[in-house]
């Protein structure tokens, strides 16, 4: 038997209440990224004037455009169809103006149910709820990139951190985070050939925060690439660490643990293969890079933060025509800091690249240092570093001081 729940109302106030119930269901589905279709039919409005045909039917479906989910609204007027792409908020606003006002019939398709609202006039309404009839849609408006964690396939940790629905659909508000996670995994996956193909991979993620990327890293190495791992997420915030550890235990993430700690004072029990530090604040980026170098990590992935120090060190006669503008000086100092860090990594024996991490629209701090330990150090790296400092007109800076103090121990 096909289970159905019907709500009926004959009085005006009850009819409006049933309409609001339907719109609330639509709002909930949009917020959760689980609105898989909406159809408005049986128009109530009269023929439009000026020779314009009235809208006979409206069909809505989710589509992905430039990496974002929106809703394509198709109006049928006679034999013609007109399209418009709307945000979730815009779609809900339009539906409020049309459901039960311009159209007597509204059909909503979600992951949990099909809902039909019948409202022939403002004095009566009926909702019929049925089992869901549509599978998760393929958002194929744009050519879709194949991700290491694909959309449409359920992923336990992505659901737990609120990025995906149980059906594997990425929530509209989490599209940027979804792309960030997959971009990070691409960078890690590219570096895997530099690590030992056998044995346990040991990873430290400093400043892990809510650990979206730490869980993604575990998923890639353990579940996709089938490697044994020991991954440690370090953070200074005890509450964040407790939450991450709880999720790891709930999901049964073997080889993943979280601790409260400062990387500057952390001593690993064994050789570290990969060090990750993403947007660690204040002096933490330099501390993490210095420790990774000291440990001889085979691969370092760092999205540095807080480049204020170099801004203060730049002398007044360096590019005065440009750096007299505060915002330009700030951006130049950020680029100069990352160039200095990359040059120091080269001096320390790493082949280093600076790559784009995520789109600028998500965060202005979108560069990532990817460093792989060389078998043979670059003989010219030290001179190149000193030349860069000379060109910028600065002396010793934070990361350099940390490395100097390490050598002195």
C-alpha positions in Angstrom: 0.0 0.0 0.0 1.3 3.4 -0.9 1.3 5.4 2.3 -0.3 8.9 2.0 -1.2 11.6 4.5 -3.8 14.2 3.4 -4.6 17.5 5.0 -7.8 19.3 4.0 -9.3 22.6 4.9 -12.5 24.4 3.8 -12.4 27.6 5.8 -10.4 30.6 4.5 -8.0 30.8 7.5 -7.4 27.1 7.4 -6.8 27.2 3.7 -4.1 29.8 4.1 -2.6 27.8 7.0 -2.3 24.8 4.6 -0.7 27.0 2.0 1.9 28.2 4.6 2.5 24.6 5.5 3.4 23.8 1.9 5.7 26.9 1.6 7.4 25.9 4.9 8.2 22.5 3.4 9.6 24.2 0.3 11.8 26.5 2.4 13.1 23.6 4.5 14.0 21.6 1.3 15.8 24.6 -0.2 17.8 25.2 3.0 18.8 21.5 3.2 19.7 21.3 -0.5 17.0 18.7 -1.0 14.5 20.4 -3.3 14.6 18.2 -6.4 11.9 19.9 -8.3 8.8 22.2 -8.2 5.9 22.4 -10.6 3.1 25.0 -10.6 0.1 24.3 -12.9 -3.6 25.0 -13.4 -3.3 28.8 -13.7 -5.9 30.9 -11.9 -4.9 34.3 -13.4 -6.7 35.7 -16.4 -5.2 36.2 -19.9 -2.3 38.7 -19.8 -2.9 42.0 -21.6 -0.9 43.4 -24.5 -0.9 40.2 -26.5 1.2 38.4 -24.0 0.1 34.9 -23.2 -0.4 34.0 -19.6 1.9 31.5 -18.0 0.3 28.0 -18.3 2.9 26.1 -16.2 6.1 26.7 -14.3 8.7 24.0 -13.8 11.7 24.4 -11.5 14.8 22.2 -11.3 18.2 22.6 -9.5 21.2 23.2 -11.7 24.9 23.9 -11.1 26.4 27.0 -12.7 30.0 28.0 -12.1 30.2 25.6 -9.2 27.0 26.9 -7.4 23.6 25.4 -7.1 20.7 27.6 -8.3 17.2 26.8 -9.6 16.2 27.1 -13.2 12.7 28.4 -13.6 11.0 27.5 -16.9 7.7 29.4 -17.8 5.5 27.9 -20.5 3.6 30.5 -22.4 1.7 28.9 -25.3 4.3 27.1 -27.4 7.2 29.1 -26.0 9.3 28.5 -22.8 11.3 31.2 -21.0 14.1 30.4 -18.5 15.5 32.2 -15.5 18.0 31.1 -12.9 17.1 31.9 -9.3 18.8 31.6 -5.9 17.0 29.6 -3.2 15.7 32.8 -1.6 14.5 34.2 -4.9 12.7 31.0 -5.7 11.0 31.0 -2.3 9.9 34.6 -2.7 8.5 33.9 -6.2 6.6 30.9 -4.9 5.0 33.0 -2.2 3.6 35.3 -4.9 2.3 32.4 -7.1 1.3 29.3 -5.1 -2.4 29.4 -4.5 -2.6 32.9 -6.1 -1.7 32.4 -9.7 -1.8 28.6 -9.7 -4.2 26.1 -8.2 -1.8 23.2 -8.2 1.8 23.0 -6.8 3.9 19.9 -6.7 7.1 19.7 -4.7 9.6 16.9 -5.0 12.1 16.3 -2.2 14.4 13.6 -0.9 11.9 12.5 1.7 8.5 13.0 0.0 6.4 14.3 -2.9 4.0 17.0 -1.8 1.0 18.2 -3.8 -0.9 21.3 -2.8 -4.4 21.8 -4.4 -5.8 25.3 -3.8 -8.6 26.1 -6.2 -9.3 29.3 -4.4 -8.2 31.2 -1.2 -10.9 29.5 0.9 -9.8 25.9 0.6 -6.6 23.8 0.3 -5.5 20.3 0.4 -2.0 18.7 0.8 -1.3 15.2 -0.3 2.0 13.6 0.8 3.4 10.6 -1.1 6.6 8.6 -1.0 9.5 10.3 -3.0 9.4 9.5 -6.7 12.6 11.2 -7.9 16.2 10.2 -7.4 18.9 12.8 -6.6 19.2 15.1 -9.7 22.3 15.3 -11.8 23.1 19.0 -11.8 24.3 19.0 -15.4 23.8 22.6 -16.6 27.6 23.1 -16.7 30.1 20.4 -17.6 30.8 18.8 -14.2 34.3 18.1 -12.9 35.0 14.7 -11.6 36.0 15.1 -8.0 37.8 12.6 -5.7 34.7 12.9 -3.5 32.0 13.1 -6.1 28.6 14.7 -5.7 25.7 12.4 -5.7 27.5 9.6 -3.8 26.9 9.6 0.0 30.0 10.2 2.0 29.8 9.7 5.8 32.2 12.4 7.0 30.8 15.0 4.5 27.4 14.3 5.9 28.6 14.6 9.4 30.2 18.0 8.9 27.1 19.3 7.2 28.3 19.5 3.6 26.3 16.7 2.1 22.8 15.4 2.6 22.4 11.6 3.4 21.7 11.1 -0.4 25.1 12.6 -1.3 23.7 16.0 -2.6 25.9 19.0 -1.7 23.9 21.6 0.2 23.6 24.9 -1.6 25.3 26.9 1.2 28.3 24.4 1.2 29.3 24.4 -2.4 32.4 26.5 -1.8 33.4 24.2 1.1 32.8 21.2 -1.2 35.1 22.6 -3.8 37.7 23.5 -1.2 37.8 20.0 0.2 38.2 18.4 -3.3 40.9 20.9 -4.4 42.8 20.1 -1.2 42.6 16.4 -2.0 43.8 16.9 -5.5 46.9 18.6 -4.1 47.5 15.8 -1.6 46.9 13.1 -4.2 49.5 14.8 -6.5 52.1 14.6 -3.7 51.4 10.9 -2.8 54.0 9.6 -5.3 56.6 11.4 -3.2 55.8 9.4 -0.2 56.7 5.8 0.6 54.4 3.4 -1.3 54.4 1.0 1.7 54.0 1.1 5.4 52.1 3.5 7.6 51.8 7.2 6.5 52.3 9.6 9.4 50.6 13.0 9.1 50.3 16.0 11.3 47.7 18.7 10.7 48.4 21.7 12.8 45.7 24.3 13.4 43.1 21.7 12.3 40.2 23.7 13.6 36.9 22.1 12.7 38.9 19.6 10.6 36.9 19.5 7.4 40.2 18.9 5.6 41.6 16.6 8.2 38.7 14.2 7.8 39.0 14.6 4.0 42.7 13.7 4.2 41.8 10.6 6.2 39.1 9.6 3.7 41.5 10.0 0.8 44.4 8.1 2.3 42.5 5.4 4.2 39.4 4.8 2.1 40.3 5.8 -1.4 44.0 5.0 -1.5 43.8 2.1 1.0 46.8 3.2 3.1 47.5 2.6 6.7 47.7 6.0 8.4 48.5 7.7 11.7 47.0 11.2 11.3 47.1 13.7 14.2 45.1 16.9 14.3 46.6 19.5 16.6 44.8 22.6 17.7 44.9 25.0 20.7 41.2 25.0 21.3 40.1 22.2 23.6 36.4 22.4 22.7 37.2 22.1 18.9 39.4 19.1 19.6 36.7 17.3 21.7 34.2 17.8 18.9 36.6 16.4 16.3 37.5 13.4 18.4 33.9 12.7 19.0 33.2 12.7 15.2 36.2 10.5 14.5 35.1 8.0 17.0 31.5 8.1 15.8 32.6 7.4 12.2 35.2 4.8 13.2 38.1 6.7 11.6 40.9 4.2 12.3 44.3 6.0 12.6 42.9 9.5 13.2 43.1 11.3 16.5 43.0 14.8 17.8 45.0 16.5 20.6 45.2 19.9 22.2 48.7 21.1 21.4 51.1 23.7 20.0 53.3 22.5 17.2 56.2 24.6 18.5 56.5 22.2 21.4 55.3 19.0 19.9 57.7 16.1 19.6 56.5 13.2 17.3 57.3 9.7 18.3 58.3 8.7 14.7 59.3 10.1 11.3 56.6 12.5 10.0 55.8 12.0 6.3 53.4 14.9 5.7 52.8 18.1 7.5 49.7 20.2 6.8 49.0 23.6 8.1 46.2 25.7 6.6 45.6 29.3 7.7 47.2 29.0 11.1 47.1 32.4 12.7 49.7 34.8 14.1 53.2 33.2 14.2 51.8 29.7 13.9 52.3 29.4 10.1 56.1 30.0 10.6 56.3 27.8 13.6 54.6 24.9 11.7 57.0 25.3 8.7 60.0 25.4 11.0 59.0 22.3 12.8 58.2 20.4 9.5 61.7 21.3 8.3 63.3 20.2 11.5 61.4 16.9 11.4 62.5 16.4 7.8 58.9 15.9 6.6 58.9 14.5 3.1 56.0 16.7 2.0 54.7 20.0 3.4 51.4 21.6 2.4 51.0 25.1 3.9 48.4 27.8 3.3 50.2 30.6 5.2 48.4 33.3 7.2 49.4 36.6 8.9 52.0 38.3 6.7 52.1 41.5 8.7 55.7 41.2 9.8 57.2 41.8 6.4 55.0 44.8 5.8 56.7 46.5 8.8 60.1 45.5 7.6 59.9 46.9 4.0 62.0 50.1 3.8 60.4 53.3 2.5 62.5 53.4 -0.6 61.2 50.0 -2.0 58.8 50.8 -4.8 57.6 54.0 -3.1 55.3 54.9 -6.0 53.3 51.7 -5.3 53.7 51.0 -1.6 52.6 54.5 -0.5 49.1 53.1 -1.0 48.2 51.1 2.1 46.1 48.3 0.5 48.8 47.8 -2.2 51.5 47.6 0.4 49.5 45.0 2.4 49.0 42.8 -0.7 52.6 43.2 -1.8 53.9 42.3 1.7 51.7 39.1 1.6 53.2 38.0 -1.7 56.7 38.9 -0.6 56.3 36.9 2.6 55.2 33.8 0.7 58.0 34.2 -1.7 60.5 34.4 1.2 59.0 31.3 2.9 59.2 29.4 -0.4 62.9 30.5 -0.8 63.7 29.4 2.7 62.1 26.0 2.0 64.3 25.7 -1.1 67.3 26.6 1.0 66.3 23.9 3.5 66.3 21.2 0.8 62.7 21.3 -0.5 61.5 21.7 -4.1 58.8 24.2 -3.6 55.8 25.4 -5.6 53.2 28.1 -4.9 49.8 27.1 -6.2 46.3 28.4 -6.1 44.4 26.6 -3.3 40.8 27.8 -3.7 39.0 30.6 -5.5 39.6 34.2 -4.4 35.8 34.5 -3.9 36.0 32.1 -0.9 39.0 33.7 0.8 41.8 36.2 -0.2 44.3 33.8 1.4 44.2 31.4 -1.5 47.8 30.4 -2.0 49.4 27.2 -0.9 53.0 26.2 -0.5 53.7 22.7 -1.7 57.2 21.5 -0.7 58.7 18.1 -1.5 62.0 17.2 0.1 64.8 16.8 -2.5 67.2 13.9 -2.6 70.0 16.4 -3.3 69.8 20.0 -2.0 69.9 22.9 -4.5 73.4 24.4 -4.3 72.1 27.8 -5.4 69.1 28.0 -3.1 70.9 29.9 -0.3 72.2 32.6 -2.6 68.8 32.9 -4.2 67.3 33.5 -0.8 69.8 36.2 0.1 69.3 37.9 -3.2 65.5 38.0 -2.6 66.0 39.6 0.8 68.4 42.1 -0.7 66.0 43.0 -3.4 63.2 43.6 -0.8 65.6 45.5 1.5 64.9 43.4 4.6 67.0 41.5 7.1 66.2 38.4 9.1 62.5 37.7 9.5 60.3 35.3 11.6 60.7 31.9 9.9 64.4 32.5 9.3 64.9 33.3 13.0 63.1 30.1 14.0 65.3 28.0 11.6 68.5 29.7 12.9 67.5 29.0 16.5 66.9 25.4 15.6 70.3 25.0 14.1 71.9 26.5 17.2 70.3 23.9 19.5 
